[in-house]
Amino acid sequence: MGVDLSDLVEDVKAEINLAELRGKKVSIDAYNAIYQFLTAIRQPDGTPLIDSQGKITSHLSGIFYRTINLMENGIIPIYVFDGKPPELKSAELQRRKKIKEEAEKKLEKAKEEGKTTELKKYSQMATRLTNEMADEGKKLLKSMGIPIVEAPSEGEAESAYINAIGLSFATASQDYDSLLFGAKNLIRNLTITGKRKLPNKDIYVEIKPERIELEPLLKKLGITREQLIDIAILIGTDYDPSGIKGIGPKTAYRLIKKYGRIEKIIEANEIPKNSIDFDINQIRQLFLNPNVKKPEENLDLQNPEEQEIIEILVNQHNFNEERVKSALERLNKAIKETKGLSRQTGLDQWF
């Protein structure tokens, strides 16, 4: 889900041209990106791409072709995968599971009744990113020569940490939680840039990447990162999905600006004490001091293993061999050019 801070970031977010990321590393919340691939890359009837064995392949298509697109723009992607989620996230995970189970029931009913519009809608809502899909994604990325990082816990927290310590120029995610985790630069829409069809509508819109910088955001709002986290807790995060009933981003911001922290708001009787059924400081600490580690992995591009890519995509999942080989030529060219850009970017700092 992620916290909805859209109202608060409106004045500081800015469209960014992919050319501005040329030669730069971007740490990507892998689960967030792959889920986008699963929901966006679909057949005309709204169902996901599948191979001859009936296995879903939308995620592999997105990882392969869209990652190559990023690299052709000179971007060096680092995919960061989730580890074990914090215990406090279990309620949110159960909520998501229930939504998908309900969507699956409605999907079956739509199939029986031949309702095309509902079929597309519930097919997307029922989308699941399984451990098997994640493992397939890791294997494909490794064979493409793309650096991956296994997070000890939240992939988004680890991706933000990689950015915060200077190992990437920005972190890429659709969720604003990256800012709460301390990312200096957040880029949204990176992996879904381009013309996209609106859900359940025959309307296409141009989706452009946008950049949000943490420090300018905090300065504009006149608050600290800890206070931004308190705002998020009031609205509702993955660790307290319901937040405080009746409090949206603008009200939460007003209260934090006035009182400084949630405990002071409670003392002032602005919100009932019995409306807090979670440990405020425990949630704060999950954002301020998440379970992260400095990557031991090499975060540089490697040469791709072409035969392994063909084995995964063509032999195992029935991708078109000619198209894959054509994309491999683009991948090799992009890696060669991007490695050169990366070296030049590193040299530039000395001049």
VOBA-1610 file (N, C-alpha, C; in pm, whole numbers, padded with zeros to 5 digits, always signed):
BEGIN
Met+00083-00119+00000Met+00000+00000+00000Met+00087+00124+00000Gly+00169+00140+00104Gly+00249+00261+00112Gly+00165+00377+00163Val+00230+00475+00223Val+00159+00590+00277Val+00131+00691+00166Asp+00016+00756+00172Asp-00023+00853+00069Asp+00018+00994+00111Leu+00132+01040+00061Leu+00180+01175+00090Leu+00166+01267-00031Ser+00086+01226-00129Ser+00078+01301-00255Ser+00041+01447-00236Asp-00050+01476-00143Asp-00091+01615-00120Asp+00024+01701-00068Leu+00114+01641+00008Leu+00222+01716+00071Leu+00343+01735-00021Val+00360+01646-00118Val+00479+01655-00205Val+00451+01730-00335Glu+00325+01768-00355Glu+00283+01827-00482Glu+00371+01946-00523Asp+00407+02031-00429Asp+00481+02153-00461Asp+00630+02131-00483Val+00681+02014-00446Val+00826+01993-00462Val+00859+01885-00566Lys+00761+01806-00606Lys+00793+01704-00706Lys+00812+01770-00842Ala+00900+01712-00922Ala+00930+01770-01052Ala+00948+01660-01155Glu+00896+01681-01274Glu+00918+01585-01382Glu+01068+01579-01412Ile+01116+01460-01438Ile+01257+01443-01467Ile+01271+01369-01599Asn+01361+01417-01683Asn+01389+01351-01810Asn+01487+01237-01785Leu+01466+01123-01849Leu+01556+01010-01828Leu+01701+01045-01861Ala+01719+01143-01950Ala+01854+01185-01986Ala+01930+01240-01866Glu+01856+01293-01768Glu+01919+01348-01647Glu+01978+01238-01558Leu+01938+01114-01583Leu+01988+01000-01504Leu+02099+00925-01577Arg+02140+00978-01690Arg+02241+00912-01773Arg+02373+00895-01696Gly+02420+00772-01691Gly+02545+00743-01622Gly+02531+00726-01473Lys+02408+00730-01422Lys+02386+00724-01276Lys+02324+00590-01235Lys+02358+00548-01114Lys+02299+00427-01057Lys+02168+00462-00987Val+02070+00376-01006Val+01941+00393-00939Val+01904+00262-00870Ser+01888+00266-00738Ser+01846+00147-00664Ser+01694+00135-00673Ile+01649+00020-00718Ile+01507-00001-00748Ile+01445-00100-00650Asp+01333-00061-00591Asp+01255-00152-00507Asp+01199-00260-00599Ala+01265-00377-00599Ala+01235-00481-00698Ala+01091-00530-00693Tyr+01039-00559-00573Tyr+00902-00610-00563Tyr+00802-00507-00615Asn+00828-00381-00584Asn+00741-00274-00631Asn+00740-00269-00783Ala+00858-00277-00845Ala+00869-00271-00991Ala+00808-00394-01056Ile+00838-00512-01003Ile+00789-00636-01064Ile+00638-00646-01052Tyr+00583-00599-00941Tyr+00437-00598-00927Tyr+00376-00508-01035Gln+00441-00395-01063Gln+00393-00306-01170Gln+00394-00379-01304Phe+00500-00457-01330Phe+00507-00533-01455Phe+00392-00634-01463Leu+00366-00701-01352Leu+00261-00803-01350Leu+00123-00744-01379Thr+00098-00623-01327Thr-00034-00563-01346Thr-00048-00490-01479Ala+00065-00438-01530Ala+00058-00356-01652Ala+00074-00436-01781Ile+00155-00540-01778Ile+00184-00617-01901Ile+00083-00730-01911Arg-00015-00708-01997Arg-00131-00798-02003Arg-00170-00828-02147Gln-00245-00935-02164Gln-00305-00966-02293Gln-00429-00877-02313Pro-00479-00869-02437Pro-00594-00782-02463Pro-00716-00805-02373Asp-00734-00928-02325Asp-00849-00956-02239Asp-00821-00924-02092Gly-00702-00870-02064Gly-00669-00831-01928Gly-00597-00937-01847Thr-00584-01057-01901Thr-00514-01163-01830Thr-00363-01150-01853Pro-00281-01202-01761Pro-00135-01189-01777Pro-00080-01274-01891Leu+00042-01243-01933Leu+00109-01326-02032Leu+00141-01461-01969Ile+00125-01568-02047Ile+00156-01701-01995Ile+00234-01780-02099Asp+00307-01883-02053Asp+00379-01970-02146Asp+00295-02094-02177Ser+00352-02190-02248Ser+00277-02310-02290Ser+00237-02399-02173Gln+00303-02379-02058Gln+00269-02458-01938Gln+00167-02388-01850Gly+00123-02269-01895Gly+00026-02193-01817Gly+00089-02108-01708Lys+00222-02095-01710Lys+00290-02013-01609Lys+00294-01867-01652Ile+00270-01779-01556Ile+00272-01635-01583Ile+00414-01589-01617Thr+00423-01504-01722Thr+00554-01455-01766Thr+00559-01302-01780Ser+00454-01234-01737Ser+00451-01087-01748Ser+00570-01024-01675His+00605-01079-01558His+00715-01024-01480His+00849-01038-01552Leu+00869-01151-01621Leu+00993-01173-01694Leu+01003-01081-01814Ser+00890-01060-01881Ser+00887-00968-01995Ser+00924-00828-01950Gly+00865-00784-01838Gly+00894-00650-01786Gly+01038-00634-01744Ile+01088-00733-01670Ile+01227-00727-01623Ile+01323-00719-01741Phe+01300-00801-01841Phe+01393-00808-01954Phe+01386-00684-02043Tyr+01270-00658-02098Tyr+01260-00550-02198Tyr+01265-00410-02136Arg+01200-00390-02025Arg+01197-00256-01967Arg+01330-00221-01899Thr+01400-00321-01847Thr+01532-00294-01792Thr+01628-00255-01904Ile+01616-00321-02018Ile+01698-00283-02133Ile+01667-00140-02175Asn+01539-00102-02174Asn+01501+00035-02208Asn+01569+00136-02116Leu+01571+00105-01985Leu+01637+00194-01889Leu+01785+00207-01922Met+01847+00095-01953Met+01990+00095-01979Met+02024+00167-02109Glu+01934+00161-02204Glu+01958+00235-02329Glu+01953+00386-02305Asn+01895+00425-02193Asn+01897+00566-02152Asn+02016+00597-02062Gly+02107+00501-02050Gly+02229+00521-01972Gly+02212+00502-01823Ile+02098+00448-01780Ile+02071+00428-01637Ile+02128+00292-01593Ile+02193+00291-01476Ile+02248+00168-01421Ile+02155+00121-01309Pro+02071+00020-01334Pro+01975-00024-01233Pro+02036-00119-01131Ile+01994-00105-01006Ile+02029-00199-00899Ile+01897-00247-00840Tyr+01862-00371-00862Tyr+01734-00423-00812Tyr+01752-00477-00670Val+01668-00427-00579Val+01677-00465-00437Val+01554-00546-00398Phe+01578-00671-00355Phe+01468-00763-00324Phe+01440-00771-00174Asp+01313-00790-00141Asp+01269-00802-00003Asp+01329-00922+00068Gly+01351-00906+00199Gly+01384-01017+00286Gly+01260-01047+00371Lys+01281-01079+00498Lys+01169-01109+00588Lys+01104-00979+00634Pro+00972-00965+00616Pro+00906-00841+00658Pro+00899-00828+00810Pro+00895-00706+00862Pro+00880-00687+01007Pro+00748-00746+01055Glu+00745-00790+01179Glu+00625-00849+01236Glu+00506-00752+01230Leu+00535-00622+01248Leu+00428-00522+01247Leu+00357-00509+01112Lys+00416-00566+01008Lys+00355-00556+00875Lys+00253-00667+00850Ser+00241-00761+00943Ser+00156-00878+00921Ser+00009-00841+00898Ala-00040-00740+00969Ala-00181-00699+00952Ala-00204-00647+00811Glu-00109-00570+00759Glu-00122-00517+00624Glu-00113-00629+00521Leu-00025-00724+00543Leu-00013-00837+00450Leu-00140-00921+00449Gln-00201-00939+00566Gln-00327-01012+00574Gln-00438-00937+00502Arg-00438-00804+00515Arg-00538-00720+00448Arg-00526-00736+00297Arg-00404-00733+00245Arg-00381-00748+00101Arg-00423-00886+00053Lys-00393-00988+00135Lys-00429-01126+00099Lys-00580-01141+00087Lys-00652-01080+00180Lys-00798-01088+00179Lys-00855-01021+00054Ile-00800-00905+00018Ile-00846-00833-00101Ile-00827-00920-00225Lys-00712-00988-00233Lys-00683-01071-00351Lys-00774-01194-00354Glu-00802-01249-00239Glu-00891-01365-00234Glu-01031-01327-00281Glu-01078-01210-00239Glu-01209-01162-00283Glu-01209-01136-00433Ala-01099-01077-00482Ala-01087-01048-00625Ala-01087-01177-00708Glu-01024-01282-00655Glu-01019-01411-00725Glu-01159-01471-00738Lys-01240-01456-00634Lys-01378-01506-00639Lys-01458-01430-00745Lys-01441-01298-00745Lys-01514-01216-00842Lys-01463-01240-00984Leu-01335-01273-00995Leu-01277-01303-01127Leu-01339-01430-01185Glu-01354-01532-01101Glu-01416-01657-01147Glu-01559-01634-01191Lys-01629-01551-01116Lys-01769-01520-01150Lys-01775-01444-01282Ala-01682-01350-01304Ala-01677-01273-01428Ala-01649-01364-01548Lys-01564-01466-01526Lys-01534-01563-01632Lys-01658-01642-01670Glu-01730-01686-01567Glu-01852-01766-01590Glu-01959-01687-01664Glu-01968-01556-01630Glu-02071-01472-01689Glu-02024-01400-01816Gly-01896-01416-01849Gly-01843-01356-01971Gly-01839-01204-01969Lys-01821-01146-01852Lys-01815-01000-01839Lys-01672-00952-01860Thr-01645-00902-01981Thr-01508-00865-02021Thr-01448-00756-01934Thr-01524-00650-01909Thr-01471-00538-01830Thr-01434-00582-01690Glu-01522-00660-01627Glu-01495-00706-01491Glu-01381-00808-01489Leu-01370-00885-01598Leu-01262-00983-01610Leu-01126-00913-01602Lys-01112-00802-01676Lys-00987-00726-01675Lys-00961-00666-01537Lys-01066-00608-01480Lys-01054-00541-01350Lys-01008-00637-01241Tyr-01079-00749-01228Tyr-01049-00841-01118Tyr-00924-00925-01144Ser-00888-00940-01272Ser-00764-01009-01304Ser-00645-00932-01250Gln-00649-00800-01265Gln-00541-00716-01213Gln-00543-00712-01061Met-00662-00702-01002Met-00672-00696-00857Met-00625-00824-00790Ala-00638-00936-00861Ala-00601-01066-00805Ala-00453-01099-00825Thr-00379-01008-00886Thr-00238-01031-00916Thr-00159-01061-00789Arg-00078-01166-00796Arg+00008-01203-00683Arg+00153-01213-00731Leu+00244-01161-00652Leu+00387-01177-00680Leu+00437-01288-00587Thr+00461-01405-00643Thr+00500-01520-00563Thr+00651-01527-00543Asn+00693-01609-00448Asn+00837-01630-00425Asn+00904-01689-00548Glu+00830-01776-00618Glu+00885-01837-00740Glu+00911-01730-00846Met+00818-01634-00860Met+00836-01525-00956Met+00957-01440-00919Ala+00971-01412-00790Ala+01084-01331-00744Ala+01216-01403-00773Asp+01220-01533-00749Asp+01341-01611-00775Asp+01373-01614-00924Glu+01269-01626-01007Glu+01289-01623-01153Glu+01346-01487-01196Gly+01292-01382-01133Gly+01339-01248-01165Gly+01485-01228-01129Lys+01525-01277-01012Lys+01665-01266-00969Lys+01758-01339-01067Lys+01716-01459-01105Lys+01798-01541-01195Lys+01816-01471-01330Leu+01706-01414-01381Leu+01713-01346-01510Leu+01802-01222-01501Leu+01785-01143-01396Leu+01865-01021-01380Leu+02014-01054-01369Lys+02047-01158-01293Lys+02187-01198-01279Lys+02245-01237-01415Ser+02166-01311-01493Ser+02215-01353-01624Ser+02228-01234-01720Met+02154-01127-01692Met+02163-01005-01774Met+02282-00917-01733Gly+02346-00952-01621Gly+02458-00873-01573Gly+02417-00755-01487Ile+02291-00756-01441Ile+02237-00646-01361Ile+02262-00674-01213Pro+02317-00578-01137Pro+02339-00601-00994Pro+02208-00615-00917Ile+02203-00711-00826Ile+02088-00727-00738Ile+02136-00730-00593Val+02049-00690-00503Val+02080-00689-00361Val+01967-00760-00287Glu+02004-00849-00197Glu+01906-00918-00112Glu+01897-00842+00020Ala+01783-00780+00046Ala+01766-00702+00168Ala+01745-00795+00287Pro+01791-00757+00406Pro+01763-00839+00524Pro+01616-00833+00564Ser+01547-00724+00525Ser+01406-00708+00557Ser+01334-00638+00442Glu+01290-00515+00463Glu+01215-00444+00359Glu+01306-00401+00243Gly+01269-00441+00120Gly+01347-00402+00004Gly+01348-00251-00016Glu+01236-00186+00013Glu+01228-00042-00003Glu+01320+00030+00094Ala+01331-00021+00216Ala+01420+00039+00317Ala+01565+00023+00274Glu+01600-00095+00225Glu+01736-00121+00180Glu+01772-00035+00059Ser+01677-00022-00034Ser+01699+00061-00152Ser+01722+00206-00113Ala+01643+00255-00016Ala+01659+00391+00034Ala+01794+00408+00104Tyr+01836+00306+00178Tyr+01964+00309+00249Tyr+02080+00317+00149Ile+02073+00238+00044Ile+02176+00240-00060Ile+02189+00381-00117Asn+02076+00447-00135Asn+02076+00585-00183Asn+02131+00680-00078Ala+02089+00662+00047Ala+02129+00753+00155Ala+02280+00752+00179Ile+02345+00636+00159Ile+02490+00628+00183Ile+02570+00654+00056Gly+02501+00695-00051Gly+02571+00740-00171Gly+02608+00634-00271Leu+02553+00512-00257Leu+02584+00407-00353Leu+02494+00413-00476Ser+02391+00497-00470Ser+02306+00523-00588Ser+02267+00669-00588Phe+02236+00720-00705Phe+02195+00859-00718Phe+02054+00880-00664Ala+01970+00778-00680Ala+01830+00787-00637Ala+01777+00648-00611Thr+01663+00643-00543Thr+01590+00518-00528Thr+01463+00528-00610Ala+01421+00418-00669Ala+01302+00418-00754Ala+01194+00330-00692Ser+01077+00388-00672Ser+00963+00317-00615Ser+00838+00399-00643Gln+00723+00334-00642Gln+00598+00408-00653Gln+00554+00463-00518Asp+00608+00406-00410Asp+00564+00443-00276Asp+00647+00558-00218Tyr+00580+00643-00142Tyr+00648+00754-00076Tyr+00723+00709+00050Asp+00706+00584+00090Asp+00773+00532+00208Asp+00925+00547+00199Ser+00977+00548+00076Ser+01122+00563+00057Ser+01174+00688+00127Leu+01093+00794+00126Leu+01132+00919+00192Leu+01136+00900+00343Leu+01042+00824+00396Leu+01039+00797+00539Leu+01160+00716+00581Phe+01206+00628+00491Phe+01324+00546+00519Phe+01455+00623+00499Gly+01446+00748+00452Gly+01565+00832+00444Gly+01628+00846+00308Ala+01558+00805+00200Ala+01612+00825+00066Ala+01630+00974+00038Lys+01744+01011-00018Lys+01768+01152-00051Lys+01690+01193-00175Asn+01685+01102-00272Asn+01613+01126-00398Asn+01519+01010-00425Leu+01394+01039-00447Leu+01296+00937-00485Leu+01250+00965-00627Ile+01254+00861-00711Ile+01201+00872-00847Ile+01084+00777-00861Arg+00970+00834-00896Arg+00849+00755-00919Arg+00827+00740-01069Asn+00756+00635-01107Asn+00718+00607-01246Asn+00836+00567-01335Leu+00951+00536-01277Leu+01068+00504-01358Leu+01047+00381-01445Thr+00991+00275-01388Thr+00978+00150-01463Thr+00848+00141-01542Ile+00762+00243-01531Ile+00636+00240-01607Ile+00621+00364-01696Thr+00734+00431-01721Thr+00732+00551-01805Thr+00684+00518-01946Gly+00607+00609-02005Gly+00557+00593-02141Gly+00406+00595-02145Lys+00349+00562-02258Lys+00204+00560-02272Lys+00147+00435-02206Arg+00053+00458-02116Arg-00008+00347-02044Arg-00161+00361-02048Lys-00227+00247-02056Lys-00373+00245-02060Lys-00427+00253-01919Leu-00524+00341-01898Leu-00586+00353-01767Leu-00665+00227-01736Pro-00663+00181-01610Pro-00735+00059-01573Pro-00884+00068-01610Asn-00932-00035-01679Asn-01074-00049-01713Asn-01126+00062-01807Lys-01034+00134-01874Lys-01077+00239-01966Lys-00994+00232-02094Asp-01055+00269-02206Asp-00982+00271-02332Asp-00918+00407-02353Ile-00848+00453-02250Ile-00781+00583-02253Ile-00634+00563-02219Tyr-00547+00622-02302Tyr-00404+00613-02277Tyr-00351+00748-02228Val-00263+00743-02131Val-00203+00864-02077Val-00052+00851-02081Glu+00015+00965-02088Glu+00161+00967-02089Glu+00209+00973-01944Ile+00278+00870-01901Ile+00332+00866-01765Ile+00479+00906-01769Lys+00512+01007-01692Lys+00649+01057-01692Lys+00712+01039-01554Pro+00843+01014-01550Pro+00907+00999-01419Pro+00911+01132-01345Glu+00900+01125-01214Glu+00906+01246-01132Glu+01001+01224-01015Arg+01068+01332-00978Arg+01169+01327-00873Arg+01125+01408-00752Ile+01144+01350-00634Ile+01115+01420-00509Ile+01240+01412-00423Glu+01294+01526-00384Glu+01413+01532-00300Glu+01370+01552-00154Leu+01428+01473-00066Leu+01387+01475+00074Leu+01413+01610+00141Glu+01534+01662+00131Glu+01568+01785+00203Glu+01484+01905+00159Pro+01468+01930+00028Pro+01378+02039-00013Pro+01235+02020+00034Leu+01189+01893+00040Leu+01053+01865+00087Leu+01040+01904+00234Leu+01136+01861+00316Leu+01131+01892+00459Leu+01142+02043+00483Lys+01227+02109+00404Lys+01243+02254+00418Lys+01115+02326+00381Lys+01052+02282+00272Lys+00927+02343+00227Lys+00817+02327+00333Leu+00810+02210+00393Leu+00708+02182+00493Leu+00745+02238+00631Gly+00873+02268+00650Gly+00918+02320+00779Gly+00914+02217+00889Ile+00950+02093+00855Ile+00947+01984+00953Ile+01073+01899+00940Thr+01091+01807+01035Thr+01202+01712+01031Thr+01153+01581+00969Arg+01249+01493+00938Arg+01211+01362+00884Arg+01128+01284+00987Glu+01164+01295+01116Glu+01087+01226+01220Glu+00943+01277+01223Gln+00925+01406+01201Gln+00789+01462+01199Gln+00713+01417+01074Leu+00785+01400+00963Leu+00721+01346+00843Leu+00672+01204+00870Ile+00752+01128+00943Ile+00713+00992+00982Ile+00589+00995+01071Asp+00583+01090+01165Asp+00465+01103+01250Asp+00341+01136+01168Ile+00357+01221+01068Ile+00244+01252+00978Ile+00197+01123+00911Ala+00292+01045+00864Ala+00258+00919+00796Ala+00186+00823+00890Ile+00230+00816+01015Ile+00167+00726+01114Ile+00022+00767+01137Leu-00003+00898+01144Leu-00141+00947+01162Leu-00229+00910+01043Ile-00173+00918+00922Ile-00250+00886+00800Ile-00271+00736+00789Gly-00165+00660+00820Gly-00171+00514+00806Gly-00057+00464+00720Thr+00027+00375+00776Thr+00138+00315+00703Thr+00116+00165+00693Asp+00213+00095+00636Asp+00204-00050+00630Asp+00209-00113+00768Tyr+00252-00036+00869Tyr+00263-00088+01005Tyr+00144-00050+01092Asp+00064+00045+01046Asp-00064+00079+01111Asp-00161+00118+01000Pro-00208+00019+00923Pro-00283+00044+00800Pro-00402+00140+00813Ser-00469+00139+00925Ser-00588+00224+00940Ser-00555+00367+00982Gly-00435+00388+01037Gly-00401+00521+01085Gly-00500+00567+01191Ile-00529+00697+01193Ile-00629+00752+01284Ile-00750+00795+01202Lys-00864+00738+01233Lys-00985+00763+01157Lys-01013+00913+01142Gly-01039+00954+01018Gly-01076+01092+00992Gly-00960+01186+00969Ile-00837+01134+00980Ile-00719+01221+00961Ile-00651+01190+00828Gly-00648+01291+00740Gly-00580+01280+00613Gly-00449+01356+00616Pro-00379+01364+00503Pro-00247+01428+00499Pro-00246+01573+00548Lys-00343+01654+00506Lys-00343+01796+00542Lys-00370+01817+00691Thr-00464+01740+00746Thr-00493+01751+00889Thr-00374+01702+00972Ala-00313+01592+00929Ala-00197+01537+00999Ala-00083+01639+00998Tyr-00061+01702+00884Tyr+00045+01804+00873Tyr+00018+01922+00966Arg-00107+01968+00968Arg-00143+02081+01055Arg-00119+02049+01201Leu-00156+01928+01242Leu-00140+01889+01382Leu+00007+01876+01421Ile+00086+01817+01333Ile+00229+01800+01362Ile+00300+01936+01363Lys+00261+02024+01273Lys+00321+02158+01272Lys+00291+02232+01404Lys+00170+02209+01455Lys+00129+02279+01577Lys+00189+02218+01703Tyr+00192+02084+01709Tyr+00232+02018+01835Tyr+00369+01948+01828Gly+00420+01924+01710Gly+00555+01867+01698Gly+00564+01717+01690Arg+00482+01646+01769Arg+00483+01499+01765Arg+00349+01445+01814Ile+00326+01319+01785Ile+00195+01258+01810Ile+00159+01262+01959Glu+00254+01236+02047Glu+00225+01233+02190Glu+00169+01366+02239Lys+00220+01475+02185Lys+00173+01609+02224Lys+00032+01635+02172Ile+00002+01578+02057Ile-00135+01591+02001Ile-00234+01520+02091Ile-00195+01402+02140Ile-00282+01325+02231Ile-00301+01401+02362Glu-00193+01459+02414Glu-00200+01536+02539Glu-00295+01654+02526Ala-00299+01711+02406Ala-00386+01827+02382Ala-00530+01786+02351Asn-00557+01656+02356Asn-00691+01602+02328Asn-00741+01633+02187Glu-00646+01650+02094Glu-00683+01671+01954Glu-00726+01539+01888Ile-00671+01431+01941Ile-00716+01298+01899Ile-00733+01213+02025Pro-00834+01127+02030Pro-00858+01045+02149Pro-00744+00946+02172Lys-00702+00932+02296Lys-00594+00840+02329Lys-00631+00696+02293Asn-00760+00663+02308Asn-00801+00525+02278Asn-00806+00495+02128Ser-00778+00597+02045Ser-00775+00573+01900Ser-00639+00518+01857Ile-00542+00521+01949Ile-00408+00467+01921Ile-00398+00326+01977Asp-00405+00227+01889Asp-00395+00088+01934Asp-00266+00024+01883Phe-00162+00107+01869Phe-00034+00058+01822Phe+00077+00134+01895Asp+00198+00080+01889Asp+00313+00142+01954Asp+00373+00247+01861Ile+00350+00372+01890Ile+00395+00482+01803Ile+00546+00477+01782Asn+00620+00465+01891Asn+00766+00472+01881Asn+00824+00351+01810Gln+00759+00238+01823Gln+00805+00117+01753Gln+00797+00138+01602Ile+00688+00200+01557Ile+00673+00227+01415Ile+00774+00332+01370Arg+00791+00436+01452Arg+00893+00538+01420Arg+01028+00472+01394Gln+01067+00383+01485Gln+01199+00321+01476Gln+01213+00232+01352Leu+01102+00172+01307Leu+01108+00091+01186Leu+01145+00176+01065Phe+01107+00303+01068Phe+01144+00396+00960Phe+01279+00461+00984Leu+01305+00502+01109Leu+01430+00573+01139Leu+01550+00480+01144Asn+01530+00358+01192Asn+01640+00262+01205Asn+01598+00125+01151Pro+01567+00118+01021Pro+01521-00009+00964Pro+01634-00113+00961Asn+01594-00237+00943Asn+01690-00346+00932Asn+01751-00345+00792Val+01867-00282+00779Val+01936-00271+00650Val+02083-00310+00669Lys+02154-00327+00559Lys+02297-00359+00565Lys+02367-00299+00444Lys+02496-00271+00462Lys+02574-00223+00349Lys+02597-00340+00254Pro+02561-00324+00126Pro+02572-00436+00032Pro+02715-00487+00019Glu+02730-00618+00023Glu+02860-00680+00000Glu+02877-00710-00148Glu+02764-00709-00220Glu+02764-00743-00360Glu+02830-00633-00444Asn+02885-00672-00557Asn+02937-00576-00654Asn+02818-00509-00722Leu+02810-00378-00715Leu+02696-00307-00771Leu+02725-00251-00911Asp+02825-00309-00977Asp+02858-00269-01114Asp+02796-00366-01214Leu+02778-00318-01337Leu+02725-00403-01443Leu+02827-00510-01482Gln+02776-00628-01516Gln+02860-00737-01565Gln+02817-00773-01707Asn+02902-00848-01775Asn+02866-00893-01909Asn+02756-00999-01899Pro+02656-00992-01987Pro+02545-01088-01979Pro+02583-01228-02022Glu+02512-01326-01966Glu+02526-01466-02006Glu+02415-01495-02107Glu+02448-01480-02234Glu+02345-01485-02338Glu+02274-01619-02345Gln+02349-01729-02338Gln+02288-01860-02349Gln+02193-01888-02232Glu+02230-01837-02115Glu+02145-01857-01997Glu+02015-01778-02013Ile+02023-01658-02070Ile+01903-01577-02095Ile+01811-01647-02194Ile+01870-01701-02300Ile+01791-01774-02401Ile+01727-01899-02338Glu+01801-01966-02251Glu+01747-02085-02184Glu+01625-02047-02099Ile+01638-01937-02023Ile+01528-01895-01934Ile+01407-01850-02015Leu+01429-01759-02107Leu+01316-01696-02176Leu+01261-01780-02291Val+01349-01832-02375Val+01304-01902-02496Val+01271-02048-02466Asn+01366-02122-02409Asn+01347-02266-02389Asn+01249-02299-02277Gln+01256-02221-02167Gln+01169-02251-02053Gln+01034-02183-02060His+01028-02064-02123His+00904-01987-02118His+00850-01940-02252Asn+00903-01997-02362Asn+00844-01978-02495Asn+00845-01834-02548Phe+00941-01752-02502Phe+00956-01619-02562Phe+01003-01635-02706Asn+00971-01539-02791Asn+01014-01542-02930Asn+01166-01528-02938Glu+01230-01630-02995Glu+01377-01634-02996Glu+01437-01518-03074Glu+01379-01486-03188Glu+01432-01377-03269Glu+01425-01244-03194Arg+01313-01221-03126Arg+01297-01097-03052Arg+01394-01090-02933Val+01413-01204-02866Val+01506-01208-02753Val+01648-01180-02799Lys+01688-01242-02909Lys+01824-01222-02961Lys+01845-01077-03005Ser+01742-01016-03061Ser+01750-00875-03100Ser+01768-00787-02976Ala+01694-00821-02871Ala+01704-00746-02746Ala+01841-00767-02681Leu+01899-00886-02698Leu+02032-00913-02643Leu+02138-00825-02708Glu+02123-00799-02836Glu+02215-00708-02905Glu+02205-00569-02844Arg+02083-00527-02817Arg+02062-00396-02753Arg+02122-00394-02612Leu+02105-00506-02539Leu+02156-00516-02403Leu+02308-00504-02402Asn+02375-00579-02489Asn+02521-00574-02495Asn+02571-00435-02528Lys+02507-00371-02623Lys+02545-00236-02663Lys+02524-00138-02547Ala+02408-00152-02479Ala+02375-00062-02368Ala+02473-00079-02252Ile+02510-00203-02221Ile+02605-00227-02112Ile+02741-00167-02145Lys+02786-00186-02267Lys+02915-00131-02309Lys+02915+00021-02297Glu+02808+00083-02347Glu+02801+00230-02344Glu+02784+00282-02201Thr+02703+00211-02122Thr+02676+00256-01985Thr+02799+00241-01897Lys+02878+00135-01918Lys+03003+00120-01844Lys+03095+00238-01872Gly+03099+00282-01997Gly+03180+00397-02035Gly+03130+00524-01967Leu+02997+00540-01963Leu+02938+00656-01896Leu+02971+00656-01748Ser+02965+00537-01686Ser+02991+00525-01543Ser+03135+00563-01511Arg+03229+00520-01596Arg+03370+00555-01574Arg+03390+00704-01588Gln+03323+00765-01690Gln+03338+00907-01711Gln+03279+00987-01595Thr+03161+00939-01543Thr+03098+01005-01428Thr+03190+01002-01307Gly+03259+00887-01289Gly+03353+00876-01179Gly+03472+00968-01194Leu+03521+00987-01317Leu+03634+01075-01342Leu+03598+01221-01324Asp+03472+01254-01360Asp+03428+01394-01356Asp+03443+01458-01219Gln+03431+01375-01113Gln+03436+01432-00978Gln+03573+01491-00945Trp+03677+01455-01025Trp+03812+01504-00998Trp+03846+01631-01074Phe+03752+01678-01157Phe+03779+01795-01240Phe+03682+01908-01209
//
